[in-house]
Amino acid sequence: MNSQENEQLKQGSIFGRIEKDSDIDVDNQLTQRRAKRTRKQLEKGEMKKHQQEPCGDPNFQQCQFLVMKKNRLCRQRALKGFDYCGEHLMTSDQKDADHARVPCPFDLSHSCYKHLLSAHLKKCNAREKALPPYLVKNINGEDVPPSEQKVSVHSVSDEELVAMILRIEAIYKDHVSAAVPYEGHCHPLVEEELARFKNCATVEKHLRQQGHLVQLLCKNNLVDEDQLFVEFGAGRGQLATWIMRALGDDRIRRSAFVLVDRGSQRYKADNRFVEEWGPFIHRVRADIRHLCLERLEPFAQHSGKVVGFCKHLCGVAIDLALRCVTGTVGQNRLPKGMANRLVILEAVICLCSRGAKVCCVSVCTCTHKR
């Protein structure tokens, strides 16, 4: 192909793009014209008959409320003797005592008949439902509002601001910027699984993290029978399932696992063990802020230690989980009767101060807080 043919191809592609852009502009103009024509027809009432035809009912009268976002009329049936449906009648000038509607006090996005309001409040899905016993409002939240007054950056002098920036940079350089290597070894069970996924970087990364955490629990003699294992921010529950495997069938039947997560998860890893260990696995859908461990049914059934663990539990959830493990109803303090039942890995906390890549409630691989 010579240079002249190349030049023709380039010009052709440019003209093709210009032609395509012009087609898009024409389509936009047609859409705007069509919308303008529709708006005029709606104002004149010429589309009323056209809007009634799809229903197939000659007595059907469509609600005349104009949905501005969709540029069309509401498709609900208008109330008899009125131009609007029950939902839009309360926004119009037309009033009817028999069909008066009011916004729902629980959720203003929907309404109900005024004379049926009391019945609606009892069955509305937006109503505040009764909490289960193990959920106590804000039990792990802040007890006392902070006494420190927040200071704006604009109210600080330049010298103080520069000194603060230098201090932050120095702390970051000393404790955060350096790469943190893994310490210890993976659990043997996870090592076998790693051999299967050695070519998959994402799976290998998560398996190594889980393997180190399980090994760390075993090293501190926390994988034992007659204990309550609580995974905070469980998600699919993969870390808990590895601890189950490390624990073994006999010891699992004398223990309990509580998997706490605020949301609903699909493809749960613990579903594979429901037939074998189902009675010993408990899923709790709750915010850690409101969770009271001592009110859980498994807590009363096991007199052993309570071992809390997590993986990638970030932000304020770390503090909430610490309070959840050590708290009780009323006051967020360690009760005397629970002192011998609670375990927070002191070894892990010490490792955090030395820069190990573990942190949070008992164990975690989150690098946001070291």
C-alpha positions in Angstrom: 0.0 0.0 0.0 1.6 3.3 -1.0 1.5 6.6 0.8 -1.3 8.0 -1.4 -3.6 5.2 -0.4 -2.7 5.6 3.3 -3.6 9.3 3.1 -7.0 8.4 1.5 -7.7 5.9 4.3 -6.9 8.4 7.0 -9.1 11.0 5.3 -11.9 8.4 5.0 -11.7 7.5 8.7 -11.7 11.2 9.7 -14.8 11.8 7.5 -16.3 8.7 8.9 -15.9 10.0 12.5 -17.3 13.5 11.4 -20.2 11.8 9.7 -20.9 9.6 12.9 -20.7 12.7 15.1 -23.1 14.6 12.9 -25.5 11.6 13.1 -25.4 11.8 16.9 -26.2 15.5 16.8 -29.1 14.9 14.5 -30.5 12.2 16.9 -30.2 14.6 19.8 -32.0 17.3 17.9 -34.8 14.9 17.0 -35.1 13.8 20.6 -35.3 17.3 21.8 -37.9 18.2 19.2 -40.0 15.1 20.0 -39.9 15.9 23.7 -41.0 19.5 23.0 -43.8 18.3 20.8 -44.9 15.8 23.5 -44.9 18.6 26.1 -47.1 20.8 24.0 -49.5 17.9 23.4 -49.7 17.2 27.1 -50.5 20.8 27.8 -53.3 20.8 25.2 -54.7 17.5 26.4 -54.3 15.9 22.9 -52.5 12.8 24.2 -55.2 11.8 26.6 -57.0 9.5 24.1 -53.7 8.1 22.9 -52.6 7.3 26.4 -55.8 5.4 27.1 -55.5 3.1 24.2 -52.8 0.6 25.5 -55.0 -0.2 28.5 -57.8 -1.7 26.4 -60.4 -0.3 28.8 -62.6 2.4 27.3 -63.5 3.6 30.9 -59.9 3.9 31.9 -58.9 7.5 32.9 -55.2 8.1 33.3 -53.7 10.2 36.1 -52.9 13.6 34.8 -49.9 14.2 36.9 -46.9 15.0 34.7 -43.7 13.1 35.6 -41.2 15.7 34.6 -38.2 13.4 34.8 -39.7 11.0 32.3 -41.6 13.6 30.4 -44.9 11.6 30.5 -48.1 11.3 32.5 -48.4 9.0 35.5 -49.6 5.6 34.3 -51.9 4.9 37.3 -55.6 5.0 37.1 -57.2 8.3 38.3 -59.7 8.1 41.1 -63.3 8.3 40.0 -64.4 11.9 39.7 -60.8 13.2 39.8 -58.0 13.8 37.4 -55.3 12.2 39.6 -54.5 8.9 41.2 -54.5 8.5 45.0 -50.7 9.1 45.2 -50.8 12.4 43.4 -54.1 13.7 44.5 -52.6 15.1 47.7 -50.2 17.2 45.6 -53.0 18.7 43.5 -55.6 21.4 44.2 -58.4 18.8 44.1 -59.4 17.5 47.5 -61.5 14.6 48.6 -62.1 13.7 52.2 -62.9 10.0 51.4 -59.6 9.6 49.5 -57.3 11.9 51.5 -53.7 10.6 51.6 -50.9 11.6 53.9 -47.1 10.9 53.8 -46.0 7.9 55.9 -44.3 9.2 59.1 -41.7 6.4 58.8 -40.8 6.9 55.1 -41.8 10.1 53.3 -41.2 8.5 49.9 -44.7 6.8 50.0 -48.1 7.7 51.3 -51.3 6.0 52.6 -54.9 6.9 53.2 -55.5 9.2 56.1 -58.3 7.1 57.6 -56.1 3.9 57.4 -52.9 5.5 58.8 -53.0 3.7 62.1 -53.3 0.3 60.4 -50.5 1.2 57.9 -48.1 2.1 60.7 -48.4 -1.4 62.2 -47.4 -3.2 59.0 -45.2 -0.6 57.2 -41.9 -2.1 56.1 -40.1 1.1 57.1 -41.1 0.9 60.7 -38.5 0.4 63.4 -38.6 -3.3 64.2 -38.0 -4.8 67.6 -34.3 -5.6 68.1 -33.2 -9.1 69.1 -31.8 -9.5 72.6 -28.2 -9.5 71.5 -28.5 -6.0 69.9 -28.3 -3.1 72.3 -28.5 0.3 70.8 -25.0 1.9 70.5 -23.5 -0.3 73.3 -20.1 -0.3 71.7 -20.4 3.3 70.6 -19.0 6.4 72.2 -19.9 6.8 75.9 -19.0 10.4 76.4 -18.7 13.1 73.7 -15.1 14.2 73.2 -14.1 17.2 75.3 -11.6 18.4 72.7 -12.8 21.2 70.5 -12.2 20.7 66.8 -9.8 23.3 65.4 -10.0 24.4 61.8 -6.8 24.5 59.7 -7.6 28.1 58.8 -7.4 29.1 62.5 -3.9 27.7 62.9 -0.8 29.8 62.3 1.5 28.9 59.4 4.3 27.9 61.8 2.1 25.4 63.7 0.7 24.0 60.5 4.2 23.4 59.0 5.4 21.8 62.3 2.4 19.4 62.2 3.1 18.5 58.5 6.8 17.8 59.3 5.8 15.7 62.3 3.3 13.6 60.2 5.9 13.1 57.5 8.5 11.9 60.0 6.1 9.4 61.7 5.1 8.1 58.2 8.8 7.7 57.2 9.7 5.9 60.4 6.7 3.6 60.9 4.7 3.3 57.7 6.7 3.8 54.5 8.9 0.8 54.8 7.6 -2.5 53.4 6.5 -4.9 56.1 7.4 -8.6 55.4 5.4 -11.5 56.5 6.5 -13.1 59.7 6.1 -16.8 60.5 4.7 -19.5 58.3 1.4 -20.4 56.8 -0.7 -23.2 58.4 0.0 -26.6 56.7 -3.6 -26.9 55.6 -3.4 -23.6 53.7 0.0 -24.6 52.2 -1.7 -27.5 50.5 -4.3 -25.1 49.0 -1.6 -22.6 47.9 -0.1 -25.3 45.7 -3.4 -25.4 43.7 -3.6 -21.7 43.2 0.1 -20.8 42.7 -0.6 -19.1 39.3 -3.5 -17.0 40.6 -2.1 -13.9 42.3 -5.3 -12.7 43.9 -6.3 -16.0 45.4 -2.7 -16.7 46.6 -2.6 -13.3 48.4 -5.7 -14.0 50.4 -4.7 -17.5 51.1 -1.4 -16.4 52.5 -3.0 -13.8 54.7 -5.5 -16.4 56.1 -2.7 -19.0 56.5 -0.6 -16.6 58.6 -3.5 -15.6 60.8 -4.5 -19.2 61.5 -0.9 -20.1 62.3 -0.7 -17.1 64.6 -3.8 -18.3 66.5 -2.3 -21.8 66.8 1.0 -20.4 68.0 -0.8 -18.7 70.8 -2.8 -21.8 71.8 -6.1 -20.2 70.9 -7.3 -22.9 68.5 -8.8 -25.2 71.2 -12.1 -26.8 72.1 -14.9 -25.4 74.3 -14.3 -21.9 73.0 -16.4 -19.3 71.4 -14.8 -18.1 68.1 -16.1 -14.7 66.9 -15.1 -13.4 63.4 -15.9 -9.7 63.0 -16.6 -8.5 59.5 -16.8 -12.1 58.4 -18.0 -11.5 54.8 -18.0 -15.0 53.2 -16.4 -16.5 56.3 -13.3 -18.0 54.7 -11.0 -17.2 57.6 -13.5 -18.9 60.0 -13.7 -22.0 57.8 -9.9 -22.4 57.9 -9.9 -22.2 61.7 -12.6 -24.9 61.7 -10.4 -27.2 59.6 -7.5 -26.5 61.9 -9.6 -27.3 64.9 -10.8 -30.7 63.6 -14.2 -32.4 63.7 -14.1 -33.6 67.4 -13.1 -30.2 68.8 -15.5 -28.2 66.6 -18.4 -30.2 68.1 -17.4 -28.9 71.6 -17.0 -25.3 70.4 -19.0 -22.6 68.6 -18.4 -20.1 65.8 -20.2 -16.8 65.4 -19.7 -15.0 62.1 -20.7 -11.3 62.4 -21.3 -9.1 59.4 -23.4 -6.0 58.8 -24.5 -7.0 55.3 -25.8 -10.1 53.5 -23.2 -12.1 51.6 -23.5 -14.6 48.7 -21.4 -17.7 48.2 -20.7 -18.1 51.9 -17.7 -20.4 52.5 -19.3 -21.9 55.7 -22.3 -23.2 53.6 -20.0 -26.1 52.5 -19.9 -27.3 56.2 -23.6 -26.9 57.1 -24.3 -30.7 57.0 -21.2 -31.5 59.2 -21.0 -28.6 61.6 -24.2 -26.6 61.0 -25.3 -26.6 64.6 -22.0 -25.1 65.7 -21.9 -22.2 63.2 -24.0 -19.1 63.9 -24.4 -16.3 61.4 -25.3 -12.9 63.0 -26.3 -10.0 60.8 -25.5 -7.0 62.9 -23.5 -3.8 63.2 -20.7 -4.3 65.6 -21.7 -1.0 67.2 -24.8 -2.6 68.6 -23.6 -6.2 69.3 -23.6 -7.6 72.8 -21.6 -10.9 72.9 -22.8 -12.0 76.3 -26.4 -12.1 75.1 -25.7 -14.5 72.2 -27.0 -18.0 72.7 -23.6 -19.7 72.0 -22.0 -17.5 74.7 -24.2 -19.1 77.4 -23.5 -22.6 76.1 -19.7 -22.4 76.3 -17.7 -21.7 79.4 -14.4 -21.4 77.6 -12.6 -18.4 76.2 -14.0 -15.9 73.7 -11.6 -15.5 70.8 -12.2 -12.6 68.5 -10.5 -12.4 65.2 -10.8 -10.6 61.9 -9.2 -9.9 58.6 -9.2 -6.5 56.9 -11.5 -4.9 59.5 -10.7 -1.2 58.9 -11.6 2.2 60.3 -13.8 2.7 63.3 -14.9 -1.0 63.2 -11.6 -1.8 64.9 -12.4 0.2 68.0 -16.0 -1.0 68.0 -14.8 -4.7 67.8 -12.4 -4.1 70.7 -15.2 -2.6 72.8 -17.5 -5.5 71.8 -15.1 -8.1 73.0 -14.4 -6.3 76.3 -17.8 -4.6 76.9 -21.0 -5.4 78.7 -24.5 -4.0 79.0 -24.6 -0.4 80.4 -20.9 0.3 80.8 -18.2 -0.5 78.3 -15.9 -2.0 80.9 -14.5 -5.4 81.4 -16.9 -7.2 83.9 -15.2 -9.2 86.6 -17.1 -12.4 85.7 -15.8 -12.3 82.1 -12.2 -11.6 82.9 -11.1 -15.2 82.5 -13.2 -15.7 79.4 -11.9 -13.0 77.1 -8.8 -13.2 75.0 -7.1 -10.4 73.1 -3.8 -11.5 71.8 -1.2 -9.6 73.8 1.5 -11.1 71.6 -0.1 -9.6 68.5 -0.5 -6.2 70.2 3.2 -6.3 71.0 4.0 -7.3 67.4 2.1 -4.3 66.2 4.4 -2.0 68.1 7.3 -3.7 66.4 5.8 -3.1 62.9 4.4 -6.5 62.2 1.7 -6.6 59.5 -1.0 -7.7 61.9 -3.5 -5.6 63.9 -7.1 -5.1 65.0 -9.2 -7.1 67.5 -7.1 -10.2 67.8 -5.5 -10.7 64.4 -5.7 -8.9 61.1 -3.7 -8.2 58.0 -4.9 -4.6 57.4 -2.1 -2.3 56.6 -4.1 0.9 57.4 -3.3 0.5 61.2 -0.1 -1.3 62.1 
